[in-house]
């Protein structure tokens, strides 16, 4: 260990001063949260790798830590030798997730429809074009952008959106987006269709 900080401001300062290979960053800290501190740290030149040991194993922390740039997420209940091995793993450039976290992510992945499988039952009433429009809506495209992508008029897109909402008994586009993600029709990070 080359340094220890009492809060995130001190951690950021020490990381710049000492240039460690790996920083252990707590999620809950006094001033900033560790996720924000990780984002700030990763935005610096020559940023060290970040391993997040925590007692919080909720999925939102895992996603947020990884999105902030952390290379690993480990629960604090590990033995000292496991923590040391985790640091070595991250220092070697590998990504590390606590086994319990990995198991949950795999379970969540396995509940999704397999790639290429026929559309989920809830979406079976939609035509191919309506399904395509739903995907584009879920990717955040406006009616105008969808019209440009599909080479149809905005009025046609509006008709398709209205039919999608009616067939799926949805109130608005927000509910359509949520359904598209829940059904695995789109994944986080999916960009707009080319």
N, C-alpha and C positions, 0 to 999 in steps of 0.2 A: 504494500500500500504506500502510495506516495503522498497522499493528502486526505484530509477529512473536513467536510464543511458542515456547518450547523443549519444553513438554509440555502435556498436556491441561488440567491445573489452571490453568496460566498462560493458556492459550487461553481458557478459560471466563471467567477474571477480566478479561482484556483485552477480550473481546467485550462484557462488561457495561459496562466503563469507556469504551470507544471507540465503541460502537454502530455497527459497520460494516454496510454493506448486504449484503455477501457474506463468508463465512468459508471459506477453503480448509482442509479438515480431513483430515489424514492418517489412515488406518485404523490403522496400527501406530505407537504412541507409547509412551514409557517407562512411565508409571504406569497410566493407564486406556487402553483402546483408543479409537480415534477414533469408533467407532460409539456407544459409551457416552457419550462426550463430546458427540456430536451429539444424542443423545437428551436429555441434560441441558440442552444449549443450547436446543433446540427447546421445552423445557418452560418457558422464561423468557418474561416479558412482552416484547413487541417483539423477538422473536428474529430474528436475521439469517437470510438464506438461506444454505444450506450447499452447497458444491461439494466433492466428494471426489475429489482427484487421487491415484491410487495405482498401484503396479506390480502389484497383485493384481486380476486381472480375472475371478476365479472367480465364478460365478453367486451363490453364497451371500453374498459380499460386496456384490454389487449389490443383492440383495433386502434384506439387512440395512441397507445404507445408506439405501435408499429408505424402508424401514419406519421407520427412525430419524428420518426427516424431511428427509433430504438432497434438494436440488432437482436435483442433477446428479452424475454419476459419470464421471470422465475419467481415462484412463490417463496416467501421467507422461511417456510418451515423445512427447507432443505438442510442437510448436514453441511458442515464447513467444507468438507472435501468435495461435495457436490457443487457448492458455490464456487470453489476454486476451479473446478473443471469447467463450469459454465463460463467463467471469465476467460479461461484458455480457449474455449470453443469460439466465443465471440471475438477474441483477439485474433484468432486464425481466419476470421472473415466469414464464419458460419452464422446462420440465424438460429436462435435457440428459443424454443417455447417449452414451458413447463409441461410435463406429461399429461397432467389433468386438463390443461388448456388445449393441448393437441387433441386429446380424446374428444373434448366437446366440439372442437372445430370439425373434426372428422365426422362426428355424429350429425352435426348440422349439415355438412356437405352431403352426407348419405341420404338425408331426408329430401334433398332437392331432386327434381327429375333428372335422369341421366342425360348427358348431352346427346342431341339427335333424337331423343324419344319424342313420340307424338305429343302434341300439346296437352297440357293438363286438362282434366275433365271440365273444370270450371270455364275454360276458354274454348271448349269444343263447339259452341254455337257461333263463334266468330268465323267469318270468311277469311281466306288467306290475306286479303287486302286489309280487312279490319284488324287482323292480328299484327300486320306490318305497321299500321297506323298506331296501334297501342304501344308497340315497341318504341316507336319514334317519340310518342308522347312521354313515355317513361324515361327516355333519354333527355328530356327537357326541351324538345323542339316545339316551337310555336306552330300554329296552323300554317302560317306563311312559309316557314322553313320546311315543314313536312310537304307542302305543296311543291316547293322547289325540288326537294329530294325525290319525290315520286312523279314529278312532271304532270301534276293534275292541278285543278283550280283550288283556291282556298275554300270555295263553297263545297266542293267535293270532299275535301278534308273535313270540313265542319260536319257534313252529313255522316261521314264515317265515324267521327268522334261521337256524335249523338247516338248512332246505332250501337257503338261499343258500350257506351254508358247504359243505354236502355237494356241491351241483351244481358249485361252483367249486373244489372240492378245497382248501378253506382250513382252517387249523387253528383260527383264532379271529377275533374282531371286528377286531383290529388288522390282520390280513392283509386282511380285507375292506375296511377303510378305505384301506389302501395301494393295493389293486387299484382301488377306485373313483376315486382320484385319478389313478393311472397311466392309466386308460382314459378320463379326461376326463369321467367321469360327474358329478363335482363339481369345483369349482374352489376354491382357497384364498379364504376370505372368504365363501363361500356360507353364508347363514344357514339356520336351521331353516325348514322349510316352514310357511307361515301356516296 
